[in-house]
Amino acid sequence: MRTGHTALRRGLTLGTVTLAISAGLTTGASAVTPLAGPDADRAATPALDWVPCPGETGPPGSECATARVPLSYRDPTGPQISLALTKRPAKDPQHKIGTVFTNPGGPGSSGRIPPRLSPTMSARFDIVGFDPRGVRDSTPVTCSDDPAEDAKLNPVFPVTEAEEAAAIGQVGEVTARCAQHAGPLLGHMSTGNVARDLDLLRRAVGDQQLTYIGTSYGTHLGEVYANLFPQRVRAMVLDGVLQPQEWTTGRLPGQSGEPYIYRIGSYLGAQTALNTLLRECAAHPQCQFGEPGATEQSLHRKYDNLLATMRRGPVALTDSHGETQQITYQDLVGRMLTALYTWDAAAYITPFLQQVYLAAQQPAATAPGPVNVPVPAPPRFFRADAGATSGEDEPQIAYNTWHNAVACTDTDNPRDPRAVGRYARLAEPAAPGFASAWIYAGLPCASWPVTDPDRYTGPWNRQTANPVLLVGDRLGDPATPYEDAVSTSHLLGRARLLTADIAGHGVAYDGRNQCVDQWLDGYLTDLTLPPDGTVCAADRGPFDPPPASR
């Protein structure tokens, strides 16, 4: 699939825009030289006053604290912002190794409540999560006081020219006002500054080197930290890997004019995950979207025909209680993209697909059986499964600002909003529906009003004190393609790739693969790497019944 992405890139090239940069809020997107060296050293170490988390703000036994860090590391004694942290204390403090910091992805997702890891990790480490700068319980940024205005940053992806024009207009209205409302923090939201914050937090807990687990976008935070502070890496797990060149500026000259999500190729990873789903569906009689004698190819034709039908208009699903839902083309694509994030979703998404297929064949008919799972909200971009964190109750309207405040200051993008649609249409044949759903998600960056002069854009190959361990799902990752984990493992100065023979987005410590978790336990506790080329087989197939313990 990566070969196809390379071919797509040759089809359309947009020029780059060079814009002036100042130390304050600046307009546009531009490649800038980051501050040299570990500049966080010039800032004071935050004092962490850990106290029991009040009320329901943390899991039982957890402790909360607030860290004060510089707004700008160019002025380390100047204005400060707050970071909210939560700690799960080590259960065996006498044998504690240190602290493991976590980030669940996003960008813009709340990471304050750390995930549950394995019993080994819970015994030997304090597990600390934090809301990155600008996000939720840390000092937040918002583009508007009106929730309806922030919601406009994430319109449903357009299909028609009229819908595209409306999306460009409503996104542009918000980005035009965002800098005035958000204040100076908006210009200091890049991952480079989050990595500098993370180094201060490492110092604050007293660790000489960083132990870190990052998922999805959290892998980019790890990549930046590893190259800003290479000698301070003790152990680092990057699960669901973003390719850092594709995220920031592009691998090749001229790619800085492409939308960042087009460069990443998330839509191609989603298409690979769909291929796996349909292949598994054809092989398992219990898959309701299948049929006698079905093959992966025949189910692809069935699925593609359904998409074509849905593009012409919505279908109605009537459940056994007589209640009707209108399912649009965008609903279906969003539902599929969300489901492909987990290996286990086949059991519920394929009955839904069959219900929609039957309704599309006979629109006036009552769909067989109840429609018992609601149509999903748009997927959280580059983020781990929300069920592993407290993030599932995040206010979506705030997330729109938080996500773009990082993504648009980290990445180069075209400055013509119409170019986003041109790239989406260019990519559509390779991944129908998924291409538009992903690429239009980057629309705010075409008119984002500020940059961060201290973002990090490389080099990416600095030799770390200890190797970094990457984890990838090779049967299809719908957000961060497996091929990017492979290429990043060669790009970083010292890295090893652990492969999971499953589809989905992220796998570390989510209960789906004991082999992966055992290798991670050994690496994080003893710095023992899996042998080069290690592949972990799936614990079970996507249509196999879940374990009784679940």
matplotlib code that plots the C-alpha trace (Angstrom):
import matplotlib.pyplot as plt

x = [0.0, 2.9, 3.9, 0.5, 0.9, 4.2, 2.5, -0.3, 2.2, 3.6, 0.2, -0.1, 2.5, 1.7, 4.3, 5.4, 4.8, 7.6, 6.4, 8.2, 8.5, 8.7, 9.0, 5.4, 2.2, 2.9, 0.8, 1.1, 3.2, 7.0, 10.0, 12.0, 15.2, 14.5, 16.4, 19.6, 20.3, 18.3, 17.0, 14.7, 17.8, 17.5, 14.1, 13.5, 12.5, 8.8, 7.8, 5.2, 3.0, 1.3, -2.0, -4.8, -6.9, -10.2, -13.5, -13.7, -10.9, -8.6, -8.7, -8.8, -5.5, -4.2, -2.4, -2.7, -0.3, 0.2, 3.4, 4.3, 6.4, 7.4, 5.1, 8.1, 11.5, 13.1, 12.1, 12.4, 11.9, 9.0, 5.2, 4.2, 1.4, 0.1, 0.2, -2.2, -0.8, -2.1, 0.0, -0.7, 1.9, 4.0, 2.5, 5.9, 7.7, 10.7, 11.5, 10.5, 12.5, 11.2, 8.4, 6.9, 5.2, 2.4, 0.6, -2.5, -2.4, -4.5, -2.9, -5.1, -6.4, -6.4, -3.6, -4.0, -5.3, -2.7, -3.8, -3.7, -0.6, 0.5, 0.9, 4.6, 4.6, 2.2, 4.4, 7.8, 6.8, 4.9, 2.7, 2.1, -0.1, -0.5, -2.7, -0.3, 0.0, -3.2, -5.3, -8.2, -7.1, -3.8, -3.9, -6.2, -6.6, -9.9, -10.8, -14.1, -16.3, -19.1, -19.1, -20.9, -18.0, -15.3, -17.4, -17.1, -13.4, -14.5, -17.2, -18.5, -16.2, -17.8, -18.8, -20.2, -18.6, -21.3, -20.5, -16.8, -17.3, -19.5, -16.8, -14.1, -16.2, -17.1, -13.6, -12.1, -14.5, -13.2, -9.5, -9.7, -10.8, -8.8, -5.5, -7.3, -9.3, -6.7, -3.9, -0.2, -0.3, -1.6, 1.8, 3.6, 1.6, 4.0, 5.2, 8.7, 7.5, 5.5, 8.7, 10.5, 7.7, 8.1, 11.8, 11.0, 8.5, 11.2, 13.4, 10.6, 10.1, 13.8, 14.5, 17.9, 16.5, 13.0, 10.8, 7.9, 5.0, 3.4, 0.5, -0.5, 0.3, 2.1, 4.7, 5.7, 6.1, 8.5, 10.4, 10.8, 12.0, 14.4, 16.1, 16.0, 17.3, 18.9, 21.1, 18.1, 16.2, 16.1, 13.3, 10.7, 7.8, 6.2, 2.9, 1.1, 3.9, 3.8, 6.6, 8.1, 9.2, 5.8, 4.1, 6.3, 7.7, 7.6, 10.3, 11.0, 11.4, 8.1, 6.0, 5.7, 3.0, 0.9, -1.7, 0.0, -2.6, -2.0, 1.7, 1.0, -1.2, -3.7, -6.3, -4.1, -3.7, -7.5, -7.9, -5.4, -7.4, -10.6, -9.0, -8.2, -11.7, -13.3, -10.8, -11.6, -15.3, -15.1, -13.4, -15.9, -19.5, -20.6, -19.8, -23.2, -21.8, -20.6, -22.5, -22.0, -18.9, -17.8, -14.2, -12.4, -12.8, -16.5, -17.1, -15.0, -17.4, -20.3, -18.8, -17.9, -21.3, -22.8, -20.6, -21.7, -25.4, -24.8, -23.2, -26.5, -28.4, -29.0, -30.8, -33.3, -32.8, -35.9, -35.4, -37.7, -39.2, -40.2, -37.6, -35.8, -32.3, -31.1, -27.6, -25.6, -22.6, -20.4, -22.0, -21.1, -17.5, -17.0, -18.5, -16.2, -13.1, -13.9, -14.5, -11.2, -9.3, -9.8, -9.2, -12.4, -14.8, -15.6, -18.2, -20.4, -19.5, -20.3, -23.9, -24.3, -22.9, -25.3, -28.2, -27.3, -26.7, -30.2, -31.8, -30.0, -31.3, -34.9, -35.0, -38.6, -38.2, -37.7, -34.1, -33.8, -33.1, -32.5, -30.0, -28.5, -25.3, -25.6, -23.9, -20.4, -19.1, -16.2, -13.0, -10.5, -7.6, -4.2, -5.5, -5.5, -8.8, -10.5, -11.5, -8.0, -8.0, -10.4, -10.6, -14.0, -15.8, -13.7, -15.8, -15.5, -15.9, -12.7, -10.8, -11.2, -9.2, -6.6, -6.0, -5.5, -3.4, -0.8, -1.2, -1.2, 1.8, 3.8, 3.2, 3.7, 0.5, -0.9, -2.2, -5.0, -8.0, -9.1, -5.9, -7.1, -10.0, -7.8, -5.6, -8.6, -10.0, -6.6, -6.5, -10.1, -9.5, -7.0, -9.2, -12.9, -14.4, -11.4, -9.3, -11.8, -12.6, -8.9, -7.6, -10.4, -9.6, -6.6, -8.6, -8.1, -4.3, -4.7, -5.9, -4.4, -3.5, -0.2, 3.0, 5.3, 8.9, 10.2, 8.6, 11.0, 11.5, 14.7, 17.2, 15.6, 18.6, 20.3, 21.8, 19.8, 21.4, 19.2, 17.3, 13.7, 11.1, 8.5, 5.3, 3.2, 0.1, 1.0, -2.5, -3.7, -3.5, -6.3, -4.5, -0.7, 0.2, 2.4, 4.8, 5.6, 6.6, 9.0, 10.5, 10.7, 12.6, 15.3, 15.2, 15.7, 19.3, 18.7, 15.4, 13.9, 10.5, 8.1, 5.3, 1.8, 0.1, -3.2, -5.1, -6.0, -4.5, -2.2, -1.9, 0.3, -1.2, -4.8, -5.4, -5.4, -2.0, -0.1, 3.0, 3.4, 2.8, 5.4, 8.0, 7.1, 7.4, 10.9, 12.0, 10.7, 11.9, 15.2, 15.9, 15.7, 14.8, 12.9, 15.1, 15.1, 12.2, 10.0, 6.3, 3.6, 0.7, -2.8, -4.2, -7.5, -9.2, -11.6, -14.6, -13.5, -15.5, -13.9, -12.3, -14.7, -13.0, -14.2]
y = [0.0, 2.3, 1.9, 3.2, 6.2, 7.1, 6.9, 9.2, 11.7, 12.1, 13.0, 16.4, 18.8, 22.2, 24.9, 25.7, 29.0, 30.7, 33.1, 35.2, 33.9, 35.9, 34.9, 35.7, 34.7, 34.5, 33.7, 30.7, 27.6, 27.5, 25.3, 26.8, 25.9, 24.6, 25.8, 23.9, 21.4, 20.5, 24.0, 22.7, 22.8, 26.5, 26.2, 25.5, 22.0, 22.0, 21.1, 18.3, 18.2, 14.8, 14.6, 12.1, 12.9, 14.6, 13.0, 11.1, 12.9, 9.8, 6.0, 4.7, 5.2, 7.7, 10.9, 14.3, 17.2, 20.3, 21.3, 24.9, 25.1, 28.0, 29.2, 29.7, 28.0, 31.0, 32.8, 30.2, 32.6, 34.4, 33.6, 30.1, 27.6, 24.6, 20.9, 18.5, 15.1, 11.9, 9.1, 5.4, 4.7, 1.6, -1.3, -2.7, 0.5, -1.3, -2.7, 0.4, 1.1, 4.6, 6.4, 5.5, 8.5, 7.8, 9.6, 8.1, 10.1, 12.7, 15.2, 16.9, 13.9, 14.1, 12.0, 12.9, 9.6, 7.0, 3.6, 0.3, -1.6, -5.1, -6.3, -6.3, -2.6, -1.6, -3.2, -1.8, 1.7, 4.8, 5.3, 9.0, 10.6, 14.3, 16.6, 18.2, 22.0, 23.6, 20.5, 20.0, 20.2, 21.8, 25.5, 25.1, 26.9, 27.5, 29.2, 30.6, 31.0, 29.6, 25.7, 25.8, 27.8, 25.4, 22.5, 24.1, 23.1, 19.5, 19.5, 16.2, 15.6, 16.9, 15.0, 17.7, 21.0, 22.8, 20.9, 21.5, 25.3, 25.3, 23.4, 25.7, 28.7, 27.5, 26.3, 29.6, 31.6, 29.9, 30.0, 33.7, 34.5, 31.8, 33.7, 36.7, 34.6, 31.9, 34.2, 33.6, 29.9, 29.0, 29.9, 27.5, 24.3, 22.2, 18.8, 20.2, 22.2, 19.3, 17.2, 20.0, 19.9, 16.1, 16.5, 18.9, 16.3, 13.6, 15.8, 16.6, 12.9, 12.5, 10.1, 10.4, 9.0, 8.8, 5.7, 6.3, 4.7, 6.6, 5.5, 6.9, 10.6, 9.9, 8.1, 11.5, 13.0, 10.1, 10.6, 14.3, 13.7, 11.0, 13.5, 16.5, 14.6, 11.4, 10.6, 10.8, 7.9, 4.9, 2.9, 4.1, 2.2, 3.7, 1.9, 2.8, 4.8, 8.1, 8.6, 11.9, 13.2, 12.6, 14.3, 17.4, 18.4, 15.3, 12.9, 14.4, 18.0, 19.5, 17.4, 20.2, 21.5, 18.4, 18.1, 16.3, 13.6, 12.9, 12.5, 10.1, 7.9, 7.0, 6.3, 3.6, 1.9, 2.0, 0.3, -2.4, -3.0, -3.2, -5.8, -7.8, -7.5, -8.6, -11.5, -12.7, -12.2, -14.4, -17.2, -17.3, -18.4, -16.4, -13.1, -11.7, -9.6, -12.7, -15.1, -18.7, -19.0, -15.4, -14.3, -11.2, -9.9, -10.6, -8.9, -5.9, -5.6, -5.8, -3.1, -0.8, -1.1, -0.2, 2.9, 3.9, 3.5, 5.5, 8.4, 8.9, 9.4, 8.0, 4.8, 4.3, 1.5, 0.7, -1.4, -3.9, -1.2, 0.8, 3.6, 4.8, 6.1, 7.8, 6.5, 8.7, 7.9, 9.9, 8.0, 4.7, 5.7, 7.1, 4.0, 1.8, 3.8, 3.8, 0.1, -0.7, 0.8, -2.5, -6.2, -7.2, -4.9, -7.3, -9.1, -5.9, -3.9, -6.7, -7.2, -3.4, -3.5, -6.2, -4.2, -1.2, -3.3, -4.8, -1.4, 0.0, -2.8, -2.3, 1.2, 0.9, -2.5, -2.9, -3.9, -7.4, -7.3, -4.3, -1.6, -1.7, 0.3, 4.1, 5.7, 6.8, 10.3, 11.1, 9.2, 10.8, 11.4, 9.7, 8.6, 5.3, 3.5, 5.8, 2.9, 2.5, 6.0, 8.5, 10.3, 9.0, 11.7, 14.5, 17.4, 16.9, 20.7, 21.4, 18.5, 20.1, 23.1, 21.1, 18.7, 21.4, 23.6, 20.9, 19.3, 22.6, 24.0, 20.8, 20.3, 21.9, 22.2, 23.9, 27.4, 27.1, 25.3, 24.1, 22.1, 19.8, 18.7, 18.2, 15.8, 14.0, 13.4, 12.3, 9.7, 8.5, 5.7, 4.0, 4.2, 5.2, 7.2, 6.8, 9.2, 12.0, 11.3, 11.5, 14.2, 16.7, 16.4, 18.6, 21.4, 23.8, 23.7, 25.5, 28.6, 28.1, 31.5, 30.9, 28.9, 27.8, 28.8, 26.2, 23.2, 20.3, 19.1, 16.9, 15.4, 12.1, 9.8, 10.9, 8.0, 7.4, 6.1, 3.0, 1.6, 2.6, -0.2, 0.3, -1.7, -2.0, -3.9, -5.3, -6.5, -2.9, 0.2, 2.7, 5.7, 5.1, 2.6, -0.3, 0.6, 3.8, 1.8, -0.1, 3.0, 4.8, 1.8, 2.4, 6.2, 6.5, 6.3, 3.1, 1.3, -2.2, -3.1, -5.6, -6.7, -7.8, -10.1, -8.3, -5.3, -2.2, 0.9, 0.2, -3.0, -2.4, -3.3, -3.3, -7.0, -8.2, -9.7, -11.4, -11.9, -8.1, -7.4, -9.9, -8.4, -4.9, -6.0, -7.4, -4.3, -1.7, -3.5, -5.1, -3.3, -6.7, -6.2, -8.8, -10.4, -8.6, -9.6, -10.8, -11.2, -11.8, -14.0, -13.0, -14.4, -15.1, -14.2, -11.3, -13.6, -15.9, -15.6, -13.5, -15.2, -16.0, -13.5, -10.7]
z = [0.0, 0.6, -3.1, -4.1, -1.8, -3.5, -6.9, -5.6, -4.4, -8.0, -9.2, -7.6, -6.2, -4.7, -4.0, -0.6, 1.1, 3.0, 5.8, 8.3, 11.8, 15.0, 18.7, 19.3, 17.4, 13.7, 10.7, 8.4, 8.3, 7.8, 8.4, 11.3, 13.0, 16.6, 19.6, 19.8, 22.5, 25.6, 26.3, 29.0, 31.3, 31.6, 33.3, 37.0, 38.1, 38.9, 42.5, 42.6, 45.7, 45.3, 47.2, 47.0, 44.0, 45.1, 44.4, 41.1, 39.4, 39.5, 40.0, 43.6, 45.4, 42.8, 43.5, 41.8, 41.3, 39.3, 37.6, 36.6, 33.4, 31.1, 28.5, 26.3, 26.8, 25.2, 28.3, 31.0, 33.9, 32.2, 32.2, 33.3, 32.6, 34.6, 33.8, 35.5, 36.5, 38.0, 39.4, 40.1, 42.8, 42.5, 44.4, 45.4, 46.4, 47.9, 44.4, 42.4, 39.3, 38.7, 36.9, 33.6, 31.8, 29.3, 26.5, 24.9, 21.6, 19.9, 19.7, 22.1, 24.0, 27.8, 29.2, 32.9, 34.1, 33.2, 31.8, 33.7, 32.6, 33.5, 37.1, 36.6, 35.6, 38.3, 40.9, 39.7, 38.5, 39.4, 36.4, 35.6, 33.0, 32.3, 30.2, 27.8, 27.7, 26.4, 27.0, 29.4, 33.1, 32.2, 31.2, 28.2, 24.9, 23.2, 19.9, 21.2, 24.2, 22.1, 22.0, 18.6, 17.2, 18.3, 16.9, 13.4, 13.3, 12.7, 10.1, 8.6, 5.6, 2.4, -0.7, -3.0, -4.1, -2.2, 1.0, 0.5, 0.2, 3.3, 5.2, 4.1, 5.1, 8.6, 9.4, 8.2, 10.4, 13.5, 12.6, 11.7, 15.3, 17.1, 17.6, 19.2, 21.6, 22.5, 23.6, 23.5, 24.5, 21.0, 19.6, 22.0, 21.5, 19.3, 20.3, 20.7, 23.7, 25.1, 25.0, 26.9, 29.4, 29.7, 30.5, 33.3, 34.6, 34.5, 36.6, 39.0, 39.8, 40.3, 37.4, 35.7, 32.5, 31.0, 30.8, 28.5, 26.7, 23.9, 21.7, 18.3, 18.3, 21.6, 19.5, 17.9, 21.4, 22.1, 18.8, 19.5, 23.1, 21.9, 19.5, 21.7, 24.8, 23.4, 26.4, 28.7, 27.2, 29.5, 27.8, 25.3, 23.8, 20.7, 19.8, 16.6, 15.1, 13.3, 10.8, 12.0, 8.6, 7.1, 10.1, 10.1, 6.7, 4.4, 3.4, 0.0, -1.4, -2.2, 0.2, 2.6, 0.3, 0.9, 3.7, 6.6, 6.7, 3.0, 3.7, 6.6, 4.4, 7.3, 4.7, 3.1, 6.5, 6.9, 3.6, 4.5, 7.8, 5.7, 3.5, 6.6, 7.9, 4.6, 4.2, 7.7, 7.0, 3.9, 5.9, 8.8, 8.4, 11.4, 9.6, 8.7, 5.9, 4.2, 2.0, 0.7, -1.4, -0.5, -1.1, 0.0, -3.6, -3.7, -0.4, -1.6, -4.5, -2.2, 0.1, -2.8, -4.3, -0.9, -0.7, -4.2, -3.2, 0.0, -1.9, -3.7, -0.5, 3.0, 3.9, 6.8, 9.3, 11.3, 14.4, 16.0, 18.1, 15.1, 15.6, 12.5, 11.9, 8.8, 7.9, 5.6, 3.5, 6.0, 8.9, 7.3, 6.6, 10.0, 11.6, 9.6, 10.4, 14.1, 14.1, 12.3, 15.3, 17.1, 16.2, 18.0, 16.2, 13.4, 15.5, 15.7, 12.6, 10.1, 11.4, 11.1, 7.5, 6.6, 8.0, 6.0, 2.9, 3.1, 3.8, 0.8, -1.4, -0.2, 1.4, 2.5, 4.2, 7.9, 8.7, 10.2, 13.9, 16.1, 15.3, 18.8, 18.4, 17.8, 14.9, 16.1, 16.4, 14.1, 15.1, 17.4, 15.1, 16.0, 19.3, 21.2, 22.1, 24.5, 26.6, 27.9, 29.4, 30.9, 27.6, 26.5, 28.4, 26.9, 25.5, 21.8, 21.1, 23.1, 21.6, 18.1, 19.3, 21.2, 18.3, 15.7, 18.1, 18.1, 14.6, 12.7, 14.5, 14.2, 10.5, 7.1, 5.0, 1.9, 2.6, 0.1, 1.7, -1.7, -2.0, 0.8, -1.3, -4.4, -2.4, -1.0, -4.4, -5.6, -2.9, -3.1, -5.6, -3.3, -0.2, -1.0, 1.8, 4.1, 2.0, 2.4, 6.0, 6.9, 4.6, 5.2, 8.9, 8.2, 6.7, 9.7, 9.1, 5.7, 7.6, 11.0, 12.3, 14.2, 14.2, 16.9, 16.2, 18.6, 16.9, 16.2, 12.6, 12.9, 12.7, 13.7, 13.9, 17.1, 19.0, 22.2, 25.4, 25.0, 22.1, 21.5, 21.0, 18.3, 18.0, 14.9, 13.7, 10.3, 9.1, 8.9, 11.1, 10.2, 11.6, 11.5, 8.8, 9.7, 7.0, 8.9, 12.0, 9.7, 8.2, 11.5, 13.0, 10.4, 10.7, 14.5, 15.8, 17.9, 17.5, 17.4, 15.8, 17.5, 15.1, 16.1, 13.5, 13.9, 12.6, 14.6, 16.1, 19.0, 21.0, 24.0, 27.3, 26.0, 26.8, 23.2, 22.9, 25.7, 23.6, 23.0, 26.7, 27.9, 25.6, 26.8, 30.4, 29.9, 27.9, 30.4, 33.5, 32.4, 29.0, 27.3, 23.6, 21.6, 18.9, 15.6, 13.4, 16.3, 15.3, 17.9, 16.7, 17.5, 20.6, 18.7, 15.5, 15.2, 14.9, 17.7, 20.9, 23.6, 26.7, 29.5, 31.7, 29.6]

ax = plt.figure().add_subplot(projection="3d")
ax.plot(x, y, z, "-o")
ax.set_aspect("equal")
plt.show()
